[in-house]
Amino acid sequence: MPDLAAKKKRPLWYNVSLLNLPLPGLVSILHRASGALLFLGLVWFLFLLDMSFASEAGFAHFRAYLAHPLVKVFMLGFLWAYLHHFCAGIRYLFLDMDRGVDLPAARASAYAVLAVSLALTVLLGTKLW
Amino acid sequence: MVERTVVGAHYGLRGWLAQRITAVVMVLATLVIVIGIWSAPPLTYAVWKGLFAKWWMGLSLSLFSLAVMLHAWVGVRDILMDYVKPTAIRLTLEVLFLLALAYYTVWALQILWRT
């Protein structure tokens, strides 16, 4: 008779490396991560918007603040998060409508989401930098 | 053939649908806002304030703020349901995040309509 207790104790090893995921899986987890990041960033965006409208001095402060290299790096991160969430979200809207659900199409659109959001981040990032 | 009647409160469906409708609203609002900022002359304080005082910018940003609140609430709730198993902690976090989102929405609308 097999020893059930010993069987249960067998070590499990899951490879949770993001790069080991199929492409649609990578887009999916990044969609979740970017959404969480954007939620956490909300308070900062509102703070900045508030500052920029407050007064002439506030606006000058806002521009100087945004010119700081560290702030720019963070902004670039948030820009990517927004663009990825935006593009992946549009992909999910189509998948929800049963468009592009077969594997080759889903893989191609997942690749497109990653590529387009990264390309737009570089494009808009260099423009805003 | 078995006719099955789907019963339940449909809260899940409502949230799911709200998330998708708000997503479409935000896509459209994003395009209006980006084009608005892009086509503005060099940004000075007066230009910046004038831009956000335009009715279509105000409308887009207000809709965007309300949409973010609903959209983020569904997303945050999904994430908490997936990763935070102890009910007491999850419920506490849900209340905190909901209050934060409500506060952000009021704050956003206040910023937008003050100008």
gemmi code that builds the backbone of each chain (N, CA, C; Angstrom):
import gemmi

chains = {
    "A": [
        ("MET", (0.847, -1.200, 0.000), (0.000, 0.000, 0.000), (0.885, 1.254, 0.000)),
        ("PRO", (0.610, 2.204, -0.901), (1.469, 3.408, -0.960), (1.287, 4.277, 0.281)),
        ("ASP", (2.372, 4.840, 0.664), (2.330, 5.713, 1.837), (1.852, 7.104, 1.397)),
        ("LEU", (0.585, 7.401, 1.714), (-0.011, 8.653, 1.237), (0.644, 9.895, 1.842)),
        ("ALA", (1.023, 9.752, 3.112), (1.627, 10.907, 3.782), (2.947, 11.277, 3.110)),
        ("ALA", (3.739, 10.238, 2.774), (5.027, 10.494, 2.140), (4.811, 11.082, 0.740)),
        ("LYS", (3.772, 10.580, 0.073), (3.485, 11.049, -1.277), (3.138, 12.545, -1.269)),
        ("LYS", (2.370, 12.927, -0.239), (1.946, 14.320, -0.138), (3.111, 15.252, 0.128)),
        ("LYS", (4.157, 14.711, 0.764), (5.274, 15.573, 1.147), (6.269, 15.773, 0.019)),
        ("ARG", (6.009, 15.127, -1.113), (6.959, 15.273, -2.223), (7.132, 16.751, -2.571)),
        ("PRO", (8.364, 17.154, -2.778), (8.551, 18.584, -3.085), (7.952, 18.941, -4.437)),
        ("LEU", (7.350, 20.108, -4.494), (6.808, 20.606, -5.761), (7.708, 21.729, -6.235)),
        ("TRP", (7.916, 21.768, -7.488), (8.727, 22.860, -8.001), (8.029, 23.452, -9.214)),
        ("TYR", (7.536, 24.659, -9.038), (6.882, 25.349, -10.147), (7.858, 26.354, -10.731)),
        ("ASN", (7.948, 26.387, -12.013), (8.762, 27.422, -12.637), (7.875, 28.634, -12.864)),
        ("VAL", (8.046, 29.628, -12.006), (7.170, 30.790, -12.097), (7.843, 31.947, -12.842)),
        ("SER", (8.956, 31.645, -13.503), (9.633, 32.687, -14.264), (8.698, 33.253, -15.328)),
        ("LEU", (8.633, 34.591, -15.381), (7.730, 35.243, -16.330), (8.061, 34.853, -17.769)),
        ("LEU", (9.371, 34.678, -18.015), (9.781, 34.411, -19.394), (9.402, 33.002, -19.828)),
        ("ASN", (9.066, 32.158, -18.843), (8.684, 30.799, -19.159), (7.202, 30.687, -19.522)),
        ("LEU", (6.474, 31.791, -19.328), (5.052, 31.801, -19.656), (4.863, 31.894, -21.157)),
        ("PRO", (3.767, 31.308, -21.673), (3.438, 31.601, -23.067), (3.113, 33.088, -23.197)),
        ("LEU", (3.281, 33.630, -24.377), (3.132, 35.068, -24.593), (1.806, 35.644, -24.064)),
        ("PRO", (0.653, 34.998, -24.369), (-0.602, 35.551, -23.825), (-0.609, 35.574, -22.299)),
        ("GLY", (0.080, 34.606, -21.682), (0.165, 34.573, -20.230), (0.984, 35.732, -19.701)),
        ("LEU", (2.049, 36.049, -20.409), (2.900, 37.178, -20.023), (2.117, 38.494, -20.105)),
        ("VAL", (1.363, 38.647, -21.217), (0.543, 39.853, -21.381), (-0.480, 39.942, -20.253)),
        ("SER", (-1.040, 38.791, -19.886), (-2.067, 38.759, -18.851), (-1.527, 39.198, -17.489)),
        ("ILE", (-0.386, 38.629, -17.080), (0.133, 38.979, -15.756), (0.640, 40.423, -15.749)),
        ("LEU", (1.180, 40.878, -16.885), (1.623, 42.280, -16.951), (0.427, 43.237, -16.931)),
        ("HIS", (-0.695, 42.775, -17.483), (-1.916, 43.593, -17.446), (-2.347, 43.795, -15.995)),
        ("ARG", (-2.283, 42.715, -15.224), (-2.645, 42.803, -13.816), (-1.650, 43.668, -13.050)),
        ("ALA", (-0.356, 43.414, -13.288), (0.678, 44.164, -12.559), (0.614, 45.657, -12.897)),
        ("SER", (0.417, 45.968, -14.193), (0.373, 47.380, -14.580), (-0.871, 48.055, -14.006)),
        ("GLY", (-1.978, 47.300, -13.921), (-3.198, 47.847, -13.329), (-2.983, 48.185, -11.864)),
        ("ALA", (-2.339, 47.274, -11.137), (-2.066, 47.500, -9.714), (-1.133, 48.700, -9.544)),
        ("LEU", (-0.134, 48.779, -10.416), (0.828, 49.888, -10.349), (0.123, 51.232, -10.586)),
        ("LEU", (-0.759, 51.268, -11.582), (-1.480, 52.497, -11.898), (-2.380, 52.910, -10.729)),
        ("PHE", (-3.006, 51.917, -10.097), (-3.844, 52.222, -8.933), (-3.003, 52.872, -7.841)),
        ("LEU", (-1.805, 52.292, -7.600), (-0.935, 52.839, -6.563), (-0.429, 54.233, -6.944)),
        ("GLY", (-0.312, 54.497, -8.245), (0.188, 55.785, -8.699), (-0.856, 56.889, -8.696)),
        ("LEU", (-2.140, 56.501, -8.587), (-3.228, 57.478, -8.683), (-3.028, 58.690, -7.772)),
        ("VAL", (-2.651, 58.413, -6.527), (-2.530, 59.489, -5.550), (-1.438, 60.481, -5.976)),
        ("TRP", (-0.387, 59.944, -6.573), (0.716, 60.799, -7.041), (0.257, 61.675, -8.223)),
        ("PHE", (-0.466, 61.062, -9.179), (-0.943, 61.826, -10.339), (-1.869, 62.951, -9.900)),
        ("LEU", (-2.752, 62.647, -8.958), (-3.695, 63.662, -8.480), (-2.948, 64.781, -7.769)),
        ("PHE", (-1.949, 64.393, -6.993), (-1.135, 65.382, -6.292), (-0.461, 66.322, -7.302)),
        ("LEU", (0.091, 65.750, -8.378), (0.772, 66.553, -9.404), (-0.207, 67.468, -10.130)),
        ("LEU", (-1.388, 66.916, -10.477), (-2.396, 67.700, -11.198), (-2.857, 68.874, -10.338)),
        ("ASP", (-3.079, 68.577, -9.060), (-3.502, 69.599, -8.114), (-2.464, 70.714, -8.051)),
        ("MET", (-1.188, 70.317, -7.952), (-0.098, 71.283, -7.854), (-0.032, 72.155, -9.113)),
        ("SER", (-0.231, 71.528, -10.278), (-0.072, 72.262, -11.534), (-1.157, 73.319, -11.724)),
        ("PHE", (-2.320, 73.098, -11.123), (-3.416, 74.056, -11.285), (-3.445, 75.122, -10.207)),
        ("ALA", (-2.779, 74.832, -9.077), (-2.937, 75.667, -7.894), (-2.610, 77.135, -8.162)),
        ("SER", (-1.447, 77.402, -8.762), (-1.027, 78.789, -8.972), (0.110, 78.806, -9.994)),
        ("GLU", (0.498, 79.986, -10.376), (1.636, 80.153, -11.285), (2.889, 79.493, -10.704)),
        ("ALA", (3.094, 79.713, -9.408), (4.256, 79.141, -8.724), (4.132, 77.615, -8.667)),
        ("GLY", (2.912, 77.145, -8.421), (2.665, 75.703, -8.376), (2.988, 75.061, -9.709)),
        ("PHE", (2.600, 75.738, -10.786), (2.859, 75.219, -12.129), (4.360, 75.153, -12.417)),
        ("ALA", (5.078, 76.198, -11.994), (6.536, 76.229, -12.175), (7.186, 75.099, -11.379)),
        ("HIS", (6.681, 74.911, -10.175), (7.183, 73.836, -9.317), (6.918, 72.470, -9.963)),
        ("PHE", (5.713, 72.336, -10.516), (5.278, 71.115, -11.197), (6.224, 70.779, -12.350)),
        ("ARG", (6.567, 71.797, -13.153), (7.450, 71.575, -14.304), (8.866, 71.226, -13.856)),
        ("ALA", (9.326, 71.924, -12.803), (10.673, 71.644, -12.288), (10.735, 70.228, -11.721)),
        ("TYR", (9.653, 69.854, -11.033), (9.569, 68.525, -10.426), (9.628, 67.448, -11.506)),
        ("LEU", (8.867, 67.653, -12.587), (8.831, 66.682, -13.677), (10.154, 66.605, -14.431)),
        ("ALA", (10.976, 67.648, -14.299), (12.254, 67.667, -15.007), (13.328, 66.883, -14.255)),
        ("HIS", (13.032, 66.520, -13.016), (14.006, 65.759, -12.226), (14.183, 64.359, -12.832)),
        ("PRO", (15.446, 63.931, -13.028), (15.684, 62.639, -13.696), (14.984, 61.455, -13.034)),
        ("LEU", (14.969, 61.417, -11.710), (14.360, 60.294, -11.001), (12.845, 60.260, -11.243)),
        ("VAL", (12.243, 61.467, -11.228), (10.808, 61.574, -11.494), (10.523, 61.116, -12.920)),
        ("LYS", (11.428, 61.489, -13.840), (11.256, 61.094, -15.240), (11.285, 59.582, -15.395)),
        ("VAL", (12.204, 58.936, -14.677), (12.282, 57.474, -14.760), (10.972, 56.847, -14.261)),
        ("PHE", (10.462, 57.367, -13.125), (9.194, 56.860, -12.601), (8.062, 57.093, -13.599)),
        ("MET", (8.064, 58.307, -14.197), (7.013, 58.650, -15.159), (7.061, 57.716, -16.373)),
        ("LEU", (8.279, 57.380, -16.768), (8.451, 56.460, -17.902), (7.854, 55.096, -17.555)),
        ("GLY", (8.089, 54.669, -16.319), (7.519, 53.411, -15.844), (6.001, 53.441, -15.872)),
        ("PHE", (5.436, 54.532, -15.376), (3.981, 54.664, -15.371), (3.427, 54.789, -16.795)),
        ("LEU", (4.186, 55.459, -17.659), (3.768, 55.588, -19.067), (3.665, 54.198, -19.701)),
        ("TRP", (4.697, 53.367, -19.450), (4.643, 52.013, -19.983), (3.442, 51.256, -19.402)),
        ("ALA", (3.258, 51.378, -18.068), (2.148, 50.670, -17.409), (0.817, 51.074, -18.039)),
        ("TYR", (0.640, 52.379, -18.282), (-0.612, 52.845, -18.874), (-0.783, 52.292, -20.285)),
        ("LEU", (0.279, 52.379, -21.084), (0.186, 51.936, -22.485), (-0.033, 50.436, -22.569)),
        ("HIS", (0.664, 49.676, -21.716), (0.465, 48.232, -21.747), (-0.962, 47.879, -21.331)),
        ("HIS", (-1.430, 48.522, -20.258), (-2.776, 48.252, -19.770), (-3.811, 48.627, -20.822)),
        ("PHE", (-3.555, 49.735, -21.496), (-4.424, 50.254, -22.567), (-4.498, 49.254, -23.735)),
        ("CYS", (-3.329, 48.862, -24.250), (-3.283, 47.965, -25.418), (-3.815, 46.573, -25.069)),
        ("ALA", (-3.372, 46.040, -23.916), (-3.835, 44.710, -23.527), (-5.338, 44.740, -23.272)),
        ("GLY", (-5.823, 45.858, -22.714), (-7.257, 45.995, -22.451), (-8.073, 45.944, -23.730)),
        ("ILE", (-7.577, 46.617, -24.761), (-8.280, 46.592, -26.057), (-8.290, 45.168, -26.606)),
        ("ARG", (-7.152, 44.458, -26.430), (-7.086, 43.063, -26.875), (-8.148, 42.222, -26.154)),
        ("TYR", (-8.286, 42.437, -24.834), (-9.275, 41.654, -24.077), (-10.696, 41.989, -24.496)),
        ("LEU", (-10.929, 43.252, -24.865), (-12.282, 43.609, -25.327), (-12.631, 42.808, -26.574)),
        ("PHE", (-11.653, 42.661, -27.470), (-11.901, 41.866, -28.683), (-12.062, 40.382, -28.350)),
        ("LEU", (-11.218, 39.889, -27.435), (-11.344, 38.472, -27.038), (-12.714, 38.210, -26.411)),
        ("ASP", (-13.201, 39.184, -25.611), (-14.527, 39.045, -24.990), (-15.620, 38.960, -26.046)),
        ("MET", (-15.390, 39.603, -27.183), (-16.386, 39.578, -28.268), (-16.116, 38.400, -29.204)),
        ("ASP", (-15.255, 37.470, -28.731), (-14.979, 36.256, -29.496), (-14.184, 36.515, -30.775)),
        ("ARG", (-13.461, 37.619, -30.795), (-12.624, 37.917, -31.956), (-11.175, 37.542, -31.649)),
        ("GLY", (-10.566, 36.795, -32.547), (-9.147, 36.456, -32.391), (-8.851, 35.516, -31.251)),
        ("VAL", (-9.759, 34.569, -31.001), (-9.550, 33.669, -29.867), (-8.772, 32.403, -30.219)),
        ("ASP", (-8.590, 32.102, -31.507), (-7.813, 30.904, -31.838), (-6.334, 31.169, -31.578)),
        ("LEU", (-5.609, 30.089, -31.317), (-4.256, 30.235, -30.775), (-3.311, 31.115, -31.608)),
        ("PRO", (-3.208, 30.913, -32.938), (-2.264, 31.767, -33.679), (-2.616, 33.249, -33.582)),
        ("ALA", (-3.914, 33.547, -33.677), (-4.335, 34.951, -33.603), (-4.087, 35.518, -32.212)),
        ("ALA", (-4.385, 34.730, -31.178), (-4.196, 35.201, -29.804), (-2.714, 35.440, -29.520)),
        ("ARG", (-1.859, 34.556, -30.055), (-0.412, 34.732, -29.873), (0.075, 35.981, -30.594)),
        ("ALA", (-0.413, 36.148, -31.821), (0.016, 37.301, -32.610), (-0.423, 38.599, -31.941)),
        ("SER", (-1.661, 38.632, -31.423), (-2.144, 39.868, -30.796), (-1.418, 40.123, -29.478)),
        ("ALA", (-1.054, 39.049, -28.760), (-0.288, 39.226, -27.521), (1.076, 39.839, -27.835)),
        ("TYR", (1.693, 39.328, -28.893), (2.984, 39.871, -29.320), (2.831, 41.340, -29.706)),
        ("ALA", (1.752, 41.630, -30.450), (1.511, 43.007, -30.893), (1.338, 43.939, -29.695)),
        ("VAL", (0.614, 43.478, -28.658), (0.401, 44.310, -27.467), (1.737, 44.663, -26.825)),
        ("LEU", (2.607, 43.647, -26.641), (3.915, 43.896, -26.029), (4.736, 44.863, -26.870)),
        ("ALA", (4.741, 44.609, -28.175), (5.577, 45.407, -29.072), (5.057, 46.842, -29.181)),
        ("VAL", (3.751, 46.991, -29.398), (3.182, 48.335, -29.589), (3.322, 49.165, -28.318)),
        ("SER", (3.053, 48.556, -27.149), (3.136, 49.353, -25.921), (4.577, 49.752, -25.630)),
        ("LEU", (5.534, 48.862, -25.916), (6.939, 49.226, -25.711), (7.383, 50.300, -26.705)),
        ("ALA", (6.961, 50.137, -27.962), (7.346, 51.114, -28.988), (6.759, 52.492, -28.672)),
        ("LEU", (5.487, 52.510, -28.253), (4.856, 53.786, -27.913), (5.510, 54.418, -26.687)),
        ("THR", (5.945, 53.566, -25.734), (6.634, 54.093, -24.552), (7.928, 54.783, -24.965)),
        ("VAL", (8.672, 54.145, -25.857), (9.927, 54.740, -26.334), (9.634, 56.040, -27.090)),
        ("LEU", (8.630, 55.976, -27.961), (8.284, 57.126, -28.803), (7.827, 58.322, -27.958)),
        ("LEU", (6.822, 58.073, -27.109), (6.296, 59.150, -26.266), (7.319, 59.553, -25.212)),
        ("GLY", (8.079, 58.559, -24.721), (9.085, 58.830, -23.706), (10.158, 59.794, -24.201)),
        ("THR", (10.653, 59.553, -25.409), (11.693, 60.434, -25.947), (11.115, 61.822, -26.252)),
        ("LYS", (9.850, 61.839, -26.657), (9.185, 63.112, -26.958), (9.018, 63.950, -25.688)),
        ("LEU", (8.679, 63.264, -24.587), (8.401, 63.980, -23.339), (9.669, 64.264, -22.534)),
        ("TRP", (10.712, 63.490, -22.772), (11.911, 63.596, -21.934), (12.549, 64.987, -21.968)),
    ],
    "B": [
        ("MET", (-33.362, 17.905, -23.783), (-32.532, 19.067, -23.470), (-32.963, 19.674, -22.128)),
        ("VAL", (-31.957, 19.982, -21.347), (-32.254, 20.519, -20.016), (-32.237, 22.046, -20.066)),
        ("GLU", (-33.359, 22.617, -19.684), (-33.410, 24.084, -19.613), (-32.894, 24.507, -18.246)),
        ("ARG", (-31.803, 25.219, -18.238), (-31.289, 25.646, -16.939), (-31.561, 27.125, -16.744)),
        ("THR", (-32.086, 27.441, -15.600), (-32.295, 28.839, -15.274), (-31.104, 29.310, -14.445)),
        ("VAL", (-30.449, 30.331, -14.942), (-29.303, 30.853, -14.201), (-29.827, 31.764, -13.099)),
        ("VAL", (-29.470, 31.444, -11.902), (-29.932, 32.277, -10.789), (-28.741, 32.909, -10.093)),
        ("GLY", (-28.998, 33.756, -9.153), (-27.923, 34.409, -8.426), (-28.101, 35.914, -8.480)),
        ("ALA", (-27.265, 36.590, -7.766), (-27.419, 38.032, -7.667), (-26.796, 38.753, -8.854)),
        ("HIS", (-25.984, 38.067, -9.641), (-25.320, 38.631, -10.817), (-24.389, 39.791, -10.501)),
        ("TYR", (-23.913, 39.865, -9.264), (-22.976, 40.945, -8.926), (-21.715, 40.828, -9.772)),
        ("GLY", (-21.265, 39.577, -9.954), (-20.042, 39.350, -10.712), (-20.179, 39.856, -12.130)),
        ("LEU", (-21.304, 39.528, -12.758), (-21.539, 39.947, -14.142), (-21.582, 41.466, -14.233)),
        ("ARG", (-22.249, 42.078, -13.250), (-22.380, 43.536, -13.268), (-20.994, 44.191, -13.201)),
        ("GLY", (-20.140, 43.677, -12.314), (-18.791, 44.220, -12.174), (-17.985, 44.025, -13.439)),
        ("TRP", (-18.085, 42.831, -13.973), (-17.366, 42.485, -15.206), (-17.763, 43.430, -16.339)),
        ("LEU", (-19.079, 43.635, -16.466), (-19.588, 44.493, -17.537), (-19.179, 45.947, -17.311)),
        ("ALA", (-19.269, 46.384, -16.038), (-18.904, 47.770, -15.710), (-17.441, 48.016, -16.055)),
        ("GLN", (-16.592, 47.015, -15.805), (-15.170, 47.181, -16.079), (-14.936, 47.385, -17.573)),
        ("ARG", (-15.697, 46.657, -18.391), (-15.520, 46.775, -19.841), (-16.101, 48.071, -20.404)),
        ("ILE", (-17.251, 48.474, -19.890), (-17.842, 49.732, -20.368), (-16.936, 50.906, -19.996)),
        ("THR", (-16.433, 50.895, -18.732), (-15.567, 51.989, -18.308), (-14.261, 51.979, -19.096)),
        ("ALA", (-13.822, 50.772, -19.509), (-12.592, 50.694, -20.312), (-12.786, 51.437, -21.637)),
        ("VAL", (-13.944, 51.228, -22.272), (-14.211, 51.893, -23.551), (-14.286, 53.408, -23.348)),
        ("VAL", (-14.959, 53.819, -22.262), (-15.049, 55.252, -21.953), (-13.649, 55.845, -21.817)),
        ("MET", (-12.758, 55.124, -21.120), (-11.416, 55.651, -20.877), (-10.568, 55.687, -22.148)),
        ("VAL", (-10.766, 54.706, -23.041), (-10.041, 54.734, -24.319), (-10.403, 56.005, -25.083)),
        ("LEU", (-11.711, 56.283, -25.175), (-12.160, 57.467, -25.913), (-11.685, 58.752, -25.230)),
        ("ALA", (-11.823, 58.799, -23.888), (-11.406, 59.988, -23.152), (-9.911, 60.222, -23.304)),
        ("THR", (-9.128, 59.132, -23.265), (-7.673, 59.244, -23.418), (-7.325, 59.906, -24.745)),
        ("LEU", (-8.003, 59.469, -25.809), (-7.709, 60.026, -27.128), (-8.000, 61.524, -27.156)),
        ("VAL", (-9.166, 61.928, -26.604), (-9.523, 63.352, -26.581), (-8.483, 64.148, -25.791)),
        ("ILE", (-8.106, 63.629, -24.597), (-7.180, 64.361, -23.719), (-5.791, 64.477, -24.361)),
        ("VAL", (-5.311, 63.373, -24.943), (-3.976, 63.387, -25.555), (-3.945, 64.358, -26.740)),
        ("ILE", (-4.985, 64.287, -27.581), (-5.030, 65.202, -28.725), (-5.113, 66.645, -28.235)),
        ("GLY", (-5.896, 66.873, -27.168), (-6.028, 68.212, -26.593), (-4.696, 68.768, -26.130)),
        ("ILE", (-3.940, 67.955, -25.388), (-2.652, 68.424, -24.869), (-1.641, 68.566, -26.014)),
        ("TRP", (-1.699, 67.614, -26.954), (-0.759, 67.615, -28.074), (-0.918, 68.869, -28.938)),
        ("SER", (-2.167, 69.270, -29.163), (-2.408, 70.384, -30.094), (-2.349, 71.738, -29.397)),
        ("ALA", (-2.069, 71.739, -28.081), (-1.984, 73.010, -27.366), (-0.673, 73.705, -27.700)),
        ("PRO", (-0.696, 75.036, -27.662), (0.567, 75.769, -27.863), (1.512, 75.513, -26.697)),
        ("PRO", (2.774, 75.986, -26.796), (3.741, 75.757, -25.709), (3.115, 76.014, -24.342)),
        ("LEU", (3.294, 75.070, -23.460), (2.543, 75.089, -22.212), (3.069, 76.108, -21.201)),
        ("THR", (2.270, 77.146, -21.022), (2.490, 78.056, -19.908), (1.341, 77.811, -18.938)),
        ("TYR", (1.390, 78.479, -17.789), (0.336, 78.271, -16.798), (-1.026, 78.653, -17.371)),
        ("ALA", (-1.064, 79.796, -18.078), (-2.336, 80.275, -18.631), (-2.886, 79.292, -19.668)),
        ("VAL", (-2.001, 78.794, -20.536), (-2.415, 77.833, -21.569), (-2.921, 76.552, -20.909)),
        ("TRP", (-2.171, 76.082, -19.924), (-2.502, 74.842, -19.201), (-3.885, 74.951, -18.548)),
        ("LYS", (-4.116, 76.070, -17.854), (-5.411, 76.263, -17.185), (-6.534, 76.422, -18.204)),
        ("GLY", (-6.210, 77.180, -19.271), (-7.210, 77.409, -20.314), (-7.622, 76.104, -20.983)),
        ("LEU", (-6.625, 75.234, -21.168), (-6.882, 73.948, -21.821), (-7.869, 73.111, -21.009)),
        ("PHE", (-7.638, 73.060, -19.698), (-8.495, 72.229, -18.846), (-9.836, 72.897, -18.553)),
        ("ALA", (-9.953, 74.188, -18.909), (-11.234, 74.871, -18.712), (-12.161, 74.635, -19.902)),
        ("LYS", (-11.615, 74.083, -20.994), (-12.456, 73.809, -22.170), (-13.469, 72.725, -21.825)),
        ("TRP", (-14.694, 72.872, -22.328), (-15.773, 71.951, -21.913), (-15.477, 70.503, -22.271)),
        ("TRP", (-14.862, 70.288, -23.429), (-14.638, 68.899, -23.840), (-13.505, 68.249, -23.040)),
        ("MET", (-12.550, 69.074, -22.569), (-11.514, 68.520, -21.691), (-12.112, 68.215, -20.325)),
        ("GLY", (-12.935, 69.139, -19.820), (-13.582, 68.934, -18.525), (-14.458, 67.701, -18.541)),
        ("LEU", (-15.230, 67.568, -19.621), (-16.135, 66.418, -19.750), (-15.344, 65.111, -19.814)),
        ("SER", (-14.310, 65.095, -20.671), (-13.509, 63.875, -20.826), (-12.835, 63.480, -19.514)),
        ("LEU", (-12.256, 64.476, -18.850), (-11.538, 64.167, -17.612), (-12.489, 63.759, -16.489)),
        ("SER", (-13.672, 64.366, -16.445), (-14.635, 63.983, -15.409), (-15.112, 62.557, -15.647)),
        ("LEU", (-15.450, 62.248, -16.913), (-15.868, 60.876, -17.237), (-14.741, 59.897, -16.934)),
        ("PHE", (-13.518, 60.312, -17.279), (-12.350, 59.458, -17.033), (-12.212, 59.172, -15.530)),
        ("SER", (-12.355, 60.209, -14.718), (-12.205, 60.037, -13.266), (-13.244, 59.070, -12.713)),
        ("LEU", (-14.494, 59.239, -13.140), (-15.551, 58.345, -12.662), (-15.299, 56.920, -13.152)),
        ("ALA", (-14.853, 56.799, -14.412), (-14.589, 55.478, -14.992), (-13.446, 54.790, -14.251)),
        ("VAL", (-12.391, 55.555, -13.929), (-11.257, 54.967, -13.199), (-11.728, 54.382, -11.879)),
        ("MET", (-12.575, 55.135, -11.188), (-13.059, 54.680, -9.883), (-13.721, 53.300, -9.995)),
        ("LEU", (-14.676, 53.162, -10.930), (-15.399, 51.888, -11.077), (-14.465, 50.783, -11.570)),
        ("HIS", (-13.668, 51.131, -12.582), (-12.771, 50.175, -13.230), (-11.730, 49.647, -12.236)),
        ("ALA", (-11.118, 50.566, -11.499), (-10.069, 50.179, -10.560), (-10.665, 49.387, -9.408)),
        ("TRP", (-11.883, 49.724, -9.014), (-12.502, 48.991, -7.918), (-12.677, 47.516, -8.293)),
        ("VAL", (-13.164, 47.241, -9.497), (-13.338, 45.851, -9.935), (-11.978, 45.151, -9.991)),
        ("GLY", (-10.986, 45.845, -10.512), (-9.652, 45.257, -10.642), (-9.008, 44.981, -9.300)),
        ("VAL", (-9.090, 45.952, -8.403), (-8.492, 45.810, -7.072), (-9.173, 44.668, -6.329)),
        ("ARG", (-10.487, 44.586, -6.454), (-11.257, 43.528, -5.792), (-10.842, 42.155, -6.333)),
        ("ASP", (-10.679, 42.061, -7.654), (-10.235, 40.797, -8.259), (-8.876, 40.377, -7.699)),
        ("ILE", (-7.954, 41.332, -7.635), (-6.608, 41.024, -7.150), (-6.651, 40.583, -5.689)),
        ("LEU", (-7.432, 41.299, -4.875), (-7.535, 40.930, -3.456), (-8.162, 39.549, -3.294)),
        ("MET", (-9.187, 39.252, -4.092), (-9.838, 37.937, -3.995), (-8.872, 36.816, -4.365)),
        ("ASP", (-7.949, 37.112, -5.296), (-7.013, 36.079, -5.740), (-5.870, 35.835, -4.765)),
        ("TYR", (-5.387, 36.899, -4.132), (-4.147, 36.754, -3.375), (-4.299, 36.872, -1.873)),
        ("VAL", (-5.365, 37.506, -1.393), (-5.506, 37.680, 0.056), (-6.616, 36.762, 0.545)),
        ("LYS", (-6.228, 35.619, 1.086), (-7.216, 34.606, 1.451), (-7.911, 34.852, 2.795)),
        ("PRO", (-7.185, 35.317, 3.853), (-7.898, 35.507, 5.122), (-8.974, 36.595, 4.988)),
        ("THR", (-10.210, 36.226, 5.289), (-11.346, 37.119, 5.043), (-11.205, 38.469, 5.742)),
        ("ALA", (-10.760, 38.432, 7.005), (-10.689, 39.675, 7.774), (-9.731, 40.668, 7.128)),
        ("ILE", (-8.566, 40.177, 6.707), (-7.574, 41.069, 6.089), (-8.091, 41.571, 4.747)),
        ("ARG", (-8.695, 40.654, 3.968), (-9.192, 41.043, 2.649), (-10.276, 42.104, 2.770)),
        ("LEU", (-11.183, 41.895, 3.709), (-12.286, 42.838, 3.894), (-11.758, 44.208, 4.306)),
        ("THR", (-10.767, 44.203, 5.198), (-10.178, 45.457, 5.656), (-9.541, 46.197, 4.484)),
        ("LEU", (-8.759, 45.448, 3.683), (-8.094, 46.074, 2.541), (-9.129, 46.588, 1.534)),
        ("GLU", (-10.192, 45.804, 1.327), (-11.237, 46.225, 0.376), (-11.858, 47.548, 0.813)),
        ("VAL", (-12.150, 47.649, 2.102), (-12.759, 48.883, 2.612), (-11.777, 50.048, 2.442)),
        ("LEU", (-10.502, 49.806, 2.791), (-9.499, 50.870, 2.686), (-9.345, 51.349, 1.250)),
        ("PHE", (-9.263, 50.399, 0.297), (-9.064, 50.770, -1.105), (-10.305, 51.437, -1.676)),
        ("LEU", (-11.483, 50.989, -1.228), (-12.713, 51.611, -1.702), (-12.804, 53.058, -1.217)),
        ("LEU", (-12.443, 53.261, 0.057), (-12.450, 54.615, 0.604), (-11.437, 55.485, -0.135)),
        ("ALA", (-10.255, 54.914, -0.415), (-9.224, 55.663, -1.134), (-9.747, 56.069, -2.511)),
        ("LEU", (-10.375, 55.128, -3.214), (-10.885, 55.426, -4.559), (-11.982, 56.492, -4.518)),
        ("ALA", (-12.859, 56.397, -3.511), (-13.925, 57.398, -3.382), (-13.301, 58.775, -3.131)),
        ("TYR", (-12.296, 58.798, -2.262), (-11.626, 60.067, -1.958), (-10.939, 60.632, -3.202)),
        ("TYR", (-10.257, 59.763, -3.963), (-9.573, 60.203, -5.189), (-10.570, 60.810, -6.178)),
        ("THR", (-11.737, 60.170, -6.289), (-12.718, 60.649, -7.257), (-13.206, 62.043, -6.890)),
        ("VAL", (-13.535, 62.226, -5.612), (-13.986, 63.545, -5.160), (-12.877, 64.562, -5.378)),
        ("TRP", (-11.653, 64.184, -5.038), (-10.486, 65.065, -5.191), (-10.304, 65.430, -6.671)),
        ("ALA", (-10.381, 64.438, -7.552), (-10.190, 64.682, -8.985), (-11.237, 65.653, -9.516)),
        ("LEU", (-12.507, 65.423, -9.154), (-13.568, 66.289, -9.652), (-13.408, 67.701, -9.102)),
        ("GLN", (-12.949, 67.775, -7.846), (-12.712, 69.072, -7.224), (-11.598, 69.818, -7.970)),
        ("ILE", (-10.522, 69.118, -8.308), (-9.422, 69.737, -9.051), (-9.938, 70.233, -10.402)),
        ("LEU", (-10.729, 69.386, -11.071), (-11.163, 69.704, -12.424), (-12.159, 70.858, -12.462)),
        ("TRP", (-13.055, 70.891, -11.497), (-14.113, 71.902, -11.571), (-13.755, 73.186, -10.863)),
        ("ARG", (-12.602, 73.193, -10.170), (-12.154, 74.402, -9.491), (-11.602, 75.403, -10.509)),
        ("THR", (-11.071, 74.864, -11.609), (-10.400, 75.743, -12.579), (-11.392, 76.536, -13.406)),
    ],
}
model = gemmi.Model(1)
for chain_id, residues in chains.items():
    chain = gemmi.Chain(chain_id)
    for i, (resn, *xyz) in enumerate(residues, 1):
        res = gemmi.Residue()
        res.name, res.seqid = resn, gemmi.SeqId(i, " ")
        for name, pos in zip(("N", "CA", "C"), xyz):
            atom = gemmi.Atom()
            atom.name, atom.element = name, gemmi.Element(name[0])
            atom.pos, atom.b_iso = gemmi.Position(*pos), 0.0
            res.add_atom(atom)
        chain.add_residue(res)
    model.add_chain(chain)
structure = gemmi.Structure()
structure.add_model(model)
structure.setup_entities()
